Amino acid sequence: MLARLLPFPVAAAVALGALAVPVASPAAPPPPDRPARGEKSTWTEADKAGFGTARTRRSRVWFTLQRGRVSEVFAPDLSTPSVRNLELVVTDGRTFTDRESTDMTHATSRPDELSLRFRQVNTDEDGRYRLVKDVVTDPRRDALRVRVRLESLDGAAYQLWVVHDPALDNGGMDDRGRTVGGDRRGRALVAHDAGAERGGVATALVARPGLGPTSNAVAGPRDGWRDLRADHRLDRRPVALRRAGNLVQVGRVAGVDGRGERQRAVLTLGFGTDEADARRAARTSRREAWAATAERYDRQWHRYLAGLRGPGGVPAAAETVRRTYLSSALVLAAAEDKAHPGAIIASPSAPWVWGDEVPDLSSPSGAYHLVWARDAYEFGTALWAMGDRRAARRVVDWLFEVQQRPDGSFPQNSTVDGEPVWDELQLDEVALPIVLARLTGRTGPRAWAGVRRAADFVAGFRDPETGRRAPYSPQERWENQAGYSPNTIAGLVAGMVAAADIARQNGARADARRYLRLADAWQARLKRLTVTRNGPLADTAYFLRLSKDGHPSRGTRYAIGDGGPAAVDQRRVVDPSFLTLTRLGVLPADDPVVASTLRVVDRELRVETPNGPFWRRFSFDGYGETRSGGQWRITEDGSRETLGRAWPLLTGERGEHEVAAGRDGTAYLATIAAAAGAGDVISEQVWDGRAPTGRPCCPAGEGTRAATPLVWSHAALVRLAWTIQQGRPVDQQEVVARRYAR
């Protein structure tokens, strides 16, 4: 389990100044010191239909929705999923037993476009019943609340059951649970994590009108769900699971049969450091009418949006995509951790193999539940543009609080409390926090100390393996290649110019001159390091994704990674990310090599869909589903089993370039918005015309099973909307553009 800097619950921290997973998969071998029981616990699919939390920091609970159910619930922070799913079951007790995620049709919506309150409508395909659920968290305490209405459509009486699958403290193999309370009204399903290193996480599930028969068992042939499914009755009713394992809790919601006055119920799931805390949160929350909780929840989000820029927080250029713009602003705000202000995770989902709990790769859940310095820059610039200036500054403060000492670099990624997870180095992740600091006005003496450490790290960097100096980077922004990347160099140049300006403001003129000399030298060498003049993709010069050795006109070959070709000429690999050069003002938008590269990139990577154009990340990308729709997994070089699809955020970056070039970006804004699903959330990738695109599962231009929502996708929409409004990229700083682009 992950160590925690703060116990749960605590007072909000002071601001510091970023699969086809089967329900039953084969059991994993238990660790020798912690005998796990039951089938292996994994996370649900990443294609979420909704993501929400209360605006207040008093409630440290976040929920996701997927396939008609409540899927992962995070508590006490956004690096810690603690529930796998909370799902309803309908049965007539004799002939059928239906589960939301597998046996019903689903529809998810936001009834109020100014709030992250969600409604799920799940319908029996045979027309017997309908389930309507409304989901919020309690703004005053650590609790999730679900209002349920079971409607009998044929007049028959039906039973309503709930299945709760805890995965407490970021792992589902060491939970214990029991039923407490004698009568139905006071009955609760409680669970706690037996393996928590510090603090612990516990849950308590209660219902109104109350819980009837219950079961606490390990996932497997004898768990309560399978018992119920087998003969439509709960025959075994174990009151406790005392030996830690993959706990499944089942309970009947008493007094509900779908007819007349017996249609409604409210489920409340409380969280705490132990069972007593969780029961207290659940009972206290249950006493309040659901409508009062929801009204307070909505009001707080309304107030947040009203405080942003523009009428109702919406730029004029975004009126045609108003709903998705509002959703994007809300997702950005919701993805900030409440105990560690300024820490914004990549996504509240775990796509593909990242959700499979693979030792030494994705266990405990990682990658997307972490903060990345590069992503933090994207989020911070979007928050700044939309008018949440305090949140943007919190991002800067958090970054410099977790800055590595004494060298001045930043973690490749970390948990929300700043604990580094992966240990590779990407130089743009060191430079971009400097750019964000200057954008947000964090330029005083305290900020300068961190900026100086970061700038000095970049200035003195020498790769220990190759001996090459910056702007060579051990990894570029897509993380699987080393070399000279146009995107990375754009960040380094802008970072050093910003650092020089901050140095001047703090009286460090010698440092300022040194940083500017480096920025000028790198900008002058940019094309020599990254532009090929004899590549096979065009008769004109064009930017490469990266040059492995600083000689872009050589046919140097390298393995793409992610199952792509084992050896490909670097001159055959292009990437739209070079447009960061024009967005940050390192090159003018009308630069002739930029224009020629756009033609190459459009021919090689552009994807036309009914929703508009999207782009793939780079040539031969393999980070995506298989041709049959199977999940991405690690494969051998040259296997070509998986295909990287098209990315909405790249459409946003293209739109920003079009605006920088004096053209209209609104069509690109509409394209990103059109990619949003029914719950107004945007995926990391969309189906791109290659198999299985076109099947009912996979319409072109709609989200794949990649990370959804990807917070970066939402940030791209917000930033493009304000770029259109302002007539220039919102993160282009005059001190850079004046020096190089004008």
C-alpha positions in Angstrom: 0.0 0.0 0.0 1.1 3.6 -0.6 2.4 5.5 2.4 0.4 8.6 3.3 1.7 11.9 4.4 -1.6 12.8 6.1 -4.1 10.5 7.9 -7.7 10.4 6.7 -9.7 12.3 7.4 -7.8 15.5 8.3 -8.4 19.2 7.9 -7.8 20.4 4.4 -4.1 21.0 3.8 -2.9 24.6 3.3 -2.2 25.4 -0.3 1.5 24.7 -1.0 2.5 28.0 -2.3 0.0 16.8 -11.3 -9.0 -3.5 -20.3 -11.0 -5.9 -21.0 -11.0 -6.8 -17.3 -13.1 -9.7 -16.6 -15.3 -9.7 -13.5 -13.6 -12.9 -12.6 -10.0 -13.3 -13.6 -7.5 -15.9 -12.6 -6.3 -15.7 -9.0 -2.8 -14.2 -8.5 -0.3 -16.0 -6.4 -0.5 -14.5 -2.9 2.5 -12.6 -1.5 4.3 -14.8 1.0 3.7 -12.4 3.9 0.1 -11.6 3.2 -2.0 -14.5 2.1 -4.7 -13.1 -0.2 -7.9 -15.0 -0.7 -10.3 -15.0 -3.7 -10.0 -14.3 -7.3 -7.6 -11.5 -8.4 -8.9 -8.0 -7.9 -8.5 -5.7 -10.9 -9.9 -2.3 -11.8 -12.9 -1.7 -14.1 -12.6 -0.6 -17.7 -11.2 2.9 -18.3 -14.0 4.2 -20.6 -15.8 6.1 -17.8 -19.1 7.9 -18.5 -18.8 10.3 -15.6 -16.5 11.7 -12.9 -17.6 13.7 -10.0 -16.9 15.0 -6.5 -18.2 17.8 -4.3 -16.5 21.2 -4.7 -15.7 21.5 -1.0 -12.5 20.1 0.4 -14.4 18.8 3.4 -15.4 15.8 1.3 -12.5 13.8 0.1 -14.4 11.3 -2.1 -14.5 11.1 -5.9 -16.6 8.8 -8.0 -16.5 7.4 -11.5 -19.3 5.8 -13.6 -18.9 3.1 -16.2 -21.4 0.7 -17.9 -24.3 1.9 -15.8 -22.7 1.4 -12.4 -20.6 3.4 -10.0 -17.1 2.2 -10.8 -14.0 3.3 -8.9 -14.5 5.5 -5.9 -11.4 7.4 -4.7 -10.7 8.1 -1.0 -8.9 9.7 0.8 -7.1 11.2 -2.2 -6.9 10.9 -6.0 -4.0 8.6 -6.1 -6.0 6.1 -4.0 -9.0 4.2 -5.5 -10.7 2.4 -2.7 -13.8 0.9 -4.3 -13.8 -1.1 -7.5 -17.6 -0.9 -8.0 -20.9 -0.3 -6.4 -23.6 -2.0 -8.5 -27.3 -2.8 -8.4 -28.9 -6.1 -9.2 -32.6 -6.7 -10.0 -34.3 -10.1 -9.7 -37.8 -11.5 -9.6 -36.5 -14.2 -7.2 -37.4 -17.0 -9.5 -36.4 -16.8 -13.2 -33.8 -14.1 -13.7 -31.1 -12.0 -11.9 -29.8 -9.0 -13.8 -26.7 -7.0 -13.1 -26.3 -3.3 -14.2 -23.0 -3.6 -16.1 -23.8 -6.8 -18.0 -27.6 -7.3 -18.4 -29.0 -3.8 -18.9 -28.8 -1.0 -21.5 -27.2 2.2 -20.1 -27.6 5.9 -20.5 -25.6 8.5 -18.5 -26.2 12.2 -18.4 -25.7 15.4 -16.4 -29.1 16.8 -15.6 -27.5 20.1 -14.7 -24.8 21.4 -17.1 -23.4 23.6 -14.3 -22.7 20.6 -12.0 -21.0 17.2 -11.8 -24.2 15.5 -10.6 -24.9 12.5 -12.8 -27.9 10.4 -13.7 -27.8 6.8 -14.9 -30.8 5.2 -16.5 -30.5 1.4 -16.8 -33.2 -0.5 -18.6 -34.1 -4.2 -19.0 -34.0 -5.2 -22.6 -37.2 -7.2 -22.2 -39.1 -4.1 -20.9 -39.8 -5.5 -17.4 -38.2 -2.7 -15.3 -36.1 0.5 -15.3 -33.5 1.7 -12.8 -32.9 5.5 -12.5 -30.0 6.6 -10.3 -28.7 10.0 -9.3 -25.1 10.2 -8.0 -23.4 12.9 -5.8 -21.0 13.1 -2.9 -21.9 14.7 0.3 -20.2 18.2 0.4 -20.1 18.1 4.3 -18.6 14.7 4.9 -16.7 11.7 3.3 -19.7 9.9 1.8 -21.1 8.9 -1.6 -24.8 9.1 -2.1 -26.9 7.4 -4.7 -30.7 8.0 -5.1 -32.3 5.0 -6.7 -35.7 4.5 -8.3 -36.7 1.0 -9.4 -39.7 1.2 -11.7 -41.7 -2.0 -12.5 -42.8 -1.5 -16.2 -45.0 -4.6 -16.3 -46.6 -4.5 -12.8 -44.6 -7.4 -11.4 -42.8 -7.2 -8.0 -39.0 -7.2 -8.2 -36.2 -7.3 -5.7 -33.4 -4.7 -5.5 -29.9 -5.8 -4.4 -26.6 -4.0 -4.1 -23.1 -5.5 -4.8 -20.2 -3.6 -3.3 -16.6 -4.6 -4.3 -14.2 -2.7 -2.0 -10.5 -2.3 -3.0 -9.5 -0.3 -0.1 -6.3 1.8 0.0 -5.5 1.0 -3.7 -5.8 -2.7 -3.5 -8.5 -5.3 -3.4 -6.7 -8.4 -2.0 -6.5 -7.6 1.7 -9.9 -6.4 2.8 -12.1 -7.7 5.6 -15.8 -7.0 5.9 -18.9 -7.8 8.0 -22.5 -6.9 8.6 -23.2 -4.8 11.7 -26.5 -3.7 13.2 -29.4 -5.9 14.2 -32.4 -4.4 12.5 -32.8 -3.5 8.9 -32.8 0.2 9.4 -29.5 0.1 11.3 -27.8 -2.6 9.3 -24.6 -1.7 7.5 -22.0 -3.5 5.4 -18.6 -2.4 6.7 -15.2 -3.1 5.4 -11.6 -2.2 6.3 -8.2 -2.7 4.8 -6.1 -5.2 6.6 -2.8 -4.2 4.9 -2.8 -0.4 5.3 0.7 0.8 6.3 -0.6 4.1 7.8 -4.0 5.5 8.6 -6.1 2.9 6.9 -9.3 3.2 4.8 -12.7 1.8 5.8 -16.2 1.9 4.3 -19.7 1.6 5.6 -22.6 1.0 3.2 -26.1 1.8 4.5 -29.5 2.2 2.8 -32.8 3.9 3.3 -35.3 2.2 3.8 -32.7 -0.4 5.0 -30.7 -3.5 4.2 -32.2 -7.0 4.4 -30.3 -10.2 3.9 -26.5 -9.7 3.4 -23.3 -11.6 2.5 -19.6 -11.0 3.1 -17.4 -13.4 1.1 -14.3 -13.6 -1.1 -14.7 -13.2 -4.8 -15.2 -16.6 -6.3 -17.8 -19.4 -6.7 -19.3 -18.9 -3.2 -19.5 -15.1 -3.1 -22.9 -13.5 -2.6 -23.4 -12.3 -6.2 -22.8 -15.8 -7.7 -25.0 -17.3 -5.0 -27.8 -14.9 -6.0 -27.3 -15.4 -9.7 -27.3 -19.2 -9.4 -30.9 -19.6 -8.2 -32.1 -16.0 -7.7 -31.9 -16.4 -4.0 -29.2 -15.6 -1.4 -28.8 -19.1 0.2 -25.5 -18.4 2.1 -25.4 -15.4 4.3 -21.9 -15.1 6.0 -22.0 -12.2 8.4 -18.2 -11.6 8.2 -15.1 -12.2 6.2 -12.4 -12.3 8.9 -9.5 -13.5 6.8 -8.2 -10.8 4.4 -9.0 -11.2 0.8 -10.9 -9.9 -2.3 -14.1 -9.0 -0.5 -17.5 -8.9 -2.2 -20.4 -7.6 -0.1 -24.0 -8.1 -1.1 -27.2 -6.9 0.5 -30.9 -6.6 -0.4 -32.5 -3.2 -0.3 -35.5 -3.9 1.8 -38.9 -2.3 1.2 -38.4 -1.8 -2.6 -40.2 -3.9 -5.2 -40.7 -1.4 -8.0 -44.4 -0.7 -7.6 -46.4 2.2 -6.2 -44.7 3.7 -3.1 -42.1 1.0 -3.0 -39.8 2.3 -5.7 -37.3 4.5 -4.0 -34.2 4.1 -2.0 -31.0 6.0 -1.1 -27.6 4.2 -0.8 -24.9 6.0 1.3 -21.3 4.8 1.3 -19.3 6.4 4.1 -15.5 6.5 4.3 -13.1 6.8 7.3 -9.9 5.7 8.8 -11.6 2.8 10.5 -15.0 1.2 10.6 -16.3 3.5 13.3 -15.3 6.6 11.3 -16.9 5.2 8.2 -20.1 4.2 10.0 -20.3 7.7 11.5 -20.0 9.3 8.1 -22.5 7.0 6.5 -25.1 7.4 9.3 -24.8 11.2 9.5 -25.0 11.6 5.8 -28.1 9.3 5.6 -30.0 11.5 8.0 -30.1 14.3 5.5 -32.6 14.2 2.7 -30.9 13.3 -0.6 -32.4 16.4 -2.3 -30.8 18.7 0.3 -27.4 17.0 -0.3 -27.8 17.4 -4.1 -28.9 21.0 -3.8 -25.8 21.9 -1.8 -23.6 19.9 -4.2 -25.0 21.7 -7.2 -24.9 25.2 -5.6 -21.2 24.9 -4.9 -20.4 24.0 -8.5 -22.6 26.8 -9.7 -20.8 29.2 -7.5 -17.4 28.0 -8.8 -18.3 28.4 -12.5 -19.8 31.9 -11.8 -16.5 33.0 -10.5 -14.6 32.2 -13.8 -14.0 34.5 -16.8 -16.8 35.4 -19.2 -20.6 35.2 -18.9 -21.1 32.1 -16.8 -17.4 31.2 -17.3 -17.8 30.5 -21.0 -15.8 32.4 -23.7 -17.9 33.7 -26.6 -16.0 31.4 -29.0 -17.3 28.4 -27.1 -21.0 29.0 -27.3 -21.5 26.2 -29.9 -19.8 23.8 -27.6 -21.0 25.3 -24.3 -21.9 22.0 -22.6 -18.6 20.3 -23.2 -16.7 23.5 -22.3 -18.5 23.6 -18.9 -17.9 19.9 -18.3 -14.2 20.5 -19.1 -13.9 23.3 -16.6 -15.6 21.2 -14.0 -13.4 18.1 -14.7 -10.2 20.3 -14.4 -11.4 21.5 -11.0 -12.5 18.1 -9.8 -9.2 16.4 -10.7 -7.3 18.5 -8.1 -6.6 16.6 -4.9 -8.1 18.1 -1.8 -5.5 17.1 0.8 -2.7 18.2 -1.5 -3.9 21.4 -3.4 -2.3 21.9 -6.8 -1.8 18.1 -7.4 -4.0 17.2 -10.4 -3.9 13.6 -11.7 -3.8 12.5 -15.3 -7.1 10.6 -15.2 -9.4 8.9 -12.6 -9.1 5.7 -14.7 -6.7 2.8 -15.3 -6.8 1.7 -19.0 -5.9 -1.6 -20.4 -3.0 -3.4 -18.6 -2.7 -0.4 -16.2 -5.9 -1.7 -14.5 -4.7 -5.4 -14.3 -2.7 -5.1 -11.1 0.5 -6.4 -12.6 3.4 -6.5 -10.2 6.2 -4.1 -10.9 4.0 -2.4 -13.5 0.6 -1.4 -12.4 0.2 -2.5 -8.8 -0.8 -0.5 -6.9 -2.7 1.4 -9.6 -0.3 3.9 -11.2 0.4 5.9 -14.3 -2.9 7.7 -14.7 -3.6 8.2 -11.0 -0.4 10.1 -10.7 0.7 13.7 -11.2 3.0 14.5 -14.1 4.9 17.8 -14.3 4.1 18.1 -18.0 0.4 17.4 -17.6 0.5 19.9 -14.6 1.7 22.6 -17.0 -1.2 21.8 -19.4 -3.7 21.9 -16.6 -2.2 25.1 -15.1 -2.3 27.0 -18.3 -6.0 26.0 -18.9 -7.0 27.0 -15.4 -5.2 30.3 -15.8 -7.0 30.9 -19.2 -10.4 30.1 -17.8 -10.0 32.4 -14.8 -9.2 30.1 -11.9 -6.0 32.0 -11.2 -5.6 30.6 -7.6 -5.8 27.0 -8.8 -3.1 27.7 -11.5 -0.9 29.2 -8.8 -1.5 26.2 -6.6 -0.2 24.0 -9.4 3.0 26.0 -9.5 3.4 25.9 -5.8 2.8 22.1 -5.6 5.4 21.5 -8.4 8.1 23.5 -6.6 7.2 21.9 -3.3 7.9 18.4 -4.8 10.9 19.6 -6.8 13.8 17.2 -6.3 16.6 18.4 -4.0 19.3 19.2 -4.4 19.5 18.8 -8.2 16.4 20.9 -9.1 14.6 18.4 -11.4 11.0 17.2 -11.0 9.7 13.7 -10.6 8.7 12.0 -13.8 5.5 11.4 -12.0 4.4 11.1 -8.3 1.5 10.4 -6.1 -0.5 13.4 -5.0 1.6 13.7 -1.9 4.7 14.1 -4.0 6.2 10.6 -3.6 8.1 9.8 -6.9 6.9 6.7 -8.7 8.8 6.4 -12.0 12.4 7.6 -12.2 13.1 8.5 -15.8 14.0 12.1 -16.8 12.2 14.3 -19.3 13.8 17.7 -19.7 10.5 19.4 -20.7 9.1 18.4 -17.3 11.9 20.4 -15.7 11.5 23.5 -18.0 7.7 23.8 -18.2 7.2 24.5 -14.5 9.4 27.6 -15.0 7.2 28.7 -17.9 4.1 28.2 -15.8 5.6 30.1 -12.9 6.2 33.2 -15.0 2.8 32.9 -16.6 1.1 32.9 -13.3 3.2 35.6 -11.7 5.0 33.3 -9.3 8.3 35.3 -9.7 9.2 36.5 -6.2 12.2 35.5 -4.2 10.7 32.2 -2.9 9.7 31.1 -6.4 13.0 32.3 -7.8 14.9 29.8 -5.5 13.1 26.9 -7.2 13.3 28.4 -10.7 17.0 28.8 -10.3 17.5 25.2 -9.2 15.5 24.0 -12.2 17.2 26.3 -14.7 20.6 25.4 -13.4 19.7 21.7 -13.7 18.8 22.1 -17.4 21.8 24.3 -18.1 24.2 21.8 -16.6 22.5 18.6 -17.8 24.7 15.9 -19.3 23.2 12.5 -20.1 25.1 9.9 -18.0 24.7 7.2 -20.7 25.6 9.2 -23.9 27.5 12.1 -22.5 25.2 14.5 -24.6 24.2 17.8 -23.1 20.8 19.5 -23.3 18.8 20.0 -25.4 19.3 16.2 -25.7 16.7 14.6 -23.4 16.7 11.0 -22.0 12.9 11.0 -22.8 10.6 13.2 -24.8 7.0 13.9 -24.0 5.7 10.5 -25.2 8.2 8.9 -22.8 9.6 6.0 -24.8 12.4 7.7 -26.8 15.6 9.6 -26.1 17.0 12.3 -28.5 16.6 15.8 -29.8 12.9 16.5 -29.9 11.4 19.7 -31.3 8.7 19.7 -28.6 11.3 19.3 -25.8 13.5 22.0 -27.3 10.5 24.4 -27.5 9.9 23.9 -23.7 13.6 24.3 -22.9 14.0 27.5 -24.9 10.8 29.0 -23.4 11.8 27.8 -19.9 15.3 29.4 -20.1 13.9 32.7 -21.4 11.3 32.7 -18.6 14.0 31.8 -16.1 16.1 34.8 -17.3 13.2 37.2 -16.9 12.6 35.9 -13.4 16.3 36.1 -12.6 16.3 39.8 -13.7 13.4 40.6 -11.5 15.3 39.1 -8.6 18.6 41.0 -9.3 20.4 37.9 -10.7 21.6 39.5 -13.9 24.5 37.2 -14.5 22.2 34.2 -14.3 19.8 35.9 -16.7 22.5 36.4 -19.3 23.7 32.8 -18.9 20.1 31.5 -19.4 19.5 33.7 -22.4 22.7 32.6 -24.1 21.7 29.0 -23.8 18.1 29.7 -25.0 19.5 31.5 -28.0 22.0 28.8 -28.8 19.3 26.1 -28.6 16.9 28.0 -30.7 19.6 28.6 -33.3 20.5 24.9 -33.4 16.9 23.7 -33.4 16.6 23.0 -37.1 20.1 21.6 -37.4 19.2 19.1 -34.7 15.7 18.1 -35.7 14.9 19.0 -39.4 15.7 16.5 -42.1 16.4 17.8 -45.6 16.6 14.5 -47.4 13.8 12.5 -45.8 11.6 10.1 -47.8 8.3 11.8 -46.8 8.7 15.0 -48.7 10.9 16.9 -51.2 11.1 19.7 -48.7 12.6 19.9 -45.2 10.5 18.8 -42.3 10.7 18.3 -38.5 11.1 14.8 -37.2 9.5 13.4 -34.1 13.0 13.4 -32.8 16.6 12.9 -34.0 18.3 10.2 -32.1 21.8 11.5 -32.6 21.4 15.2 -33.6 21.9 14.3 -37.3 18.4 14.3 -38.7 19.4 13.8 -42.3 21.1 10.5 -41.4 19.1 7.3 -41.8 19.6 6.4 -38.1 17.3 3.5 -37.2 15.6 2.9 -33.9 12.8 0.7 -32.3 9.6 2.7 -32.0 8.4 0.9 -28.8 4.9 -0.2 -27.9 5.1 -3.1 -30.3 6.0 -0.8 -33.3 8.7 -1.6 -35.8 12.0 -2.9 -34.3 14.1 -0.7 -36.6 12.8 2.3 -38.5 14.6 5.2 -40.3 14.2 8.2 -38.0 13.4 10.3 -41.1 10.2 8.3 -41.5 8.8 9.2 -38.1 6.9 12.5 -37.7 4.8 13.9 -34.8 2.4 16.9 -34.5 4.1 17.9 -31.3 6.5 20.2 -33.1 3.7 22.7 -33.1 4.7 23.6 -29.5 7.4 25.6 -31.2 4.8 28.1 -32.6 2.5 27.9 -29.6 5.2 29.0 -27.2 6.6 31.6 -29.6 9.9 29.8 -30.3 9.2 29.9 -34.1 6.8 32.2 -36.1 3.6 30.4 -37.2 4.5 31.1 -40.8 7.9 29.5 -40.7 8.4 27.6 -44.0 9.6 24.4 -42.3 6.6 24.5 -40.1 4.4 24.7 -43.2 6.1 21.9 -45.0 5.9 19.7 -41.8 2.2 20.3 -41.5 1.7 18.9 -45.0 3.7 15.8 -44.1 1.9 15.3 -40.7 -1.5 15.7 -42.3 -0.7 13.1 -44.9 0.8 10.7 -42.5 -1.2 11.1 -39.3 -4.4 13.0 -39.8 -7.6 11.0 -39.4 -11.0 12.3 -40.8 -14.0 11.3 -38.8 -17.7 12.3 -38.8 -16.8 14.5 -35.8 -13.9 16.2 -37.6 -10.1 15.7 -37.9 -7.9 14.1 -35.3 -4.2 13.2 -35.3 -2.3 10.2 -34.2 0.7 10.8 -31.9 3.5 9.7 -34.3 4.3 7.4 -37.1 4.0 3.7 -36.2 2.5 4.4 -32.8 1.4 1.2 -31.0 -0.2 2.6 -27.8 -3.8 1.6 -28.2 -6.1 -1.3 -28.7 -5.6 -4.3 -31.0 -7.4 -4.6 -34.3 -10.0 -6.8 -32.6 -10.5 -4.2 -29.9 -8.5 -6.0 -27.3 -6.6 -4.1 -24.7 -3.2 -2.6 -25.0 -0.4 -4.5 -23.3 3.3 -4.6 -23.4 4.5 -6.5 -26.6 7.8 -7.2 -28.3 9.3 -4.8 -30.8 8.0 -5.5 -34.2 4.9 -7.4 -33.1 2.5 -4.6 -34.4 -0.3 -6.2 -32.4 -1.6 -2.8 -31.0 -2.4 0.4 -32.7 -2.1 3.9 -31.4 -5.4 5.7 -32.3 -6.1 9.4 -32.7 -5.9 12.0 -29.9 -8.4 14.8 -29.2 -5.7 16.9 -27.5 -3.7 17.0 -30.7 -6.7 18.5 -32.4 -6.6 21.2 -29.7 -2.9 21.9 -30.4 -3.6 22.2 -34.1 -6.4 24.7 -33.4 -4.0 26.7 -31.3 -1.5 26.8 -34.2 -4.2 27.9 -36.6 -5.1 30.8 -34.4 -1.4 31.7 -34.0 -1.2 31.8 -37.8 -4.1 34.2 -38.0 -6.7 31.6 -39.0 -9.9 30.3 -37.5 -9.7 27.6 -34.8 -13.4 27.1 -34.1 -13.8 24.0 -36.3 -11.1 22.3 -34.2 -12.9 23.3 -31.0 -16.1 21.7 -32.2 -14.3 18.6 -33.1 -12.9 18.0 -29.6 -16.3 18.7 -28.1 -18.0 16.3 -30.5 -15.7 13.5 -29.2 -17.2 13.8 -25.7 -19.4 10.9 -24.6 -22.9 11.0 -23.1 -21.6 12.1 -19.7 -19.6 15.0 -21.4 -16.2 13.4 -20.7 -13.5 13.2 -23.3 -11.2 10.2 -23.9 -7.5 10.0 -24.4 -8.0 8.5 -27.9 -10.8 8.1 -30.5 -11.5 5.4 -33.0 -9.5 6.2 -36.1 -10.9 4.3 -39.0 -8.8 1.2 -38.6 -10.4 -2.0 -37.2 -12.5 -2.4 -35.2 -13.7 1.1 -36.1 -17.3 0.9 -37.5 -18.6 -1.8 -35.2 -21.4 -0.8 -32.8 -18.7 -0.6 -30.1 -16.4 1.6 -31.9 -17.8 4.6 -34.0 -15.2 6.7 -35.7 -14.3 9.8 -33.8 -15.7 8.5 -30.5 -13.8 7.6 -27.5 -11.9 4.3 -27.3 -11.4 2.3 -24.1 -8.4 4.5 -23.3 -8.2 6.7 -20.2 -11.5 8.6 -19.9 -11.8 11.3 -18.9 -8.3 12.3 -19.8 -7.8 15.6 -18.0 -5.4 16.8 -20.7 -8.1 16.4 -23.3 -10.4 18.7 -21.3 -7.5 21.1 -20.7 -6.9 21.2 -24.5 -10.6 22.2 -25.2 -10.5 24.9 -22.5 -7.2 26.3 -23.7 -8.3 26.4 -27.4 -11.6 28.1 -26.5 -9.7 31.0 -24.8 -7.0 31.0 -27.5 -9.8 31.7 -30.0 -11.2 34.3 -27.8 -7.9 36.1 -27.3 -6.6 35.7 -30.9 -3.3 34.1 -29.7 -2.2 31.0 -27.7 -3.0 31.6 -24.1 0.3 30.3 -22.9 2.5 32.2 -25.4 4.4 34.7 -23.4 5.5 38.0 -25.0 9.0 37.7 -23.6 9.6 34.5 -25.8 7.6 35.5 -28.9 9.1 38.9 -29.1 12.6 37.4 -29.1 12.1 34.6 -31.7 8.7 34.7 -33.4 8.2 38.4 -34.3 
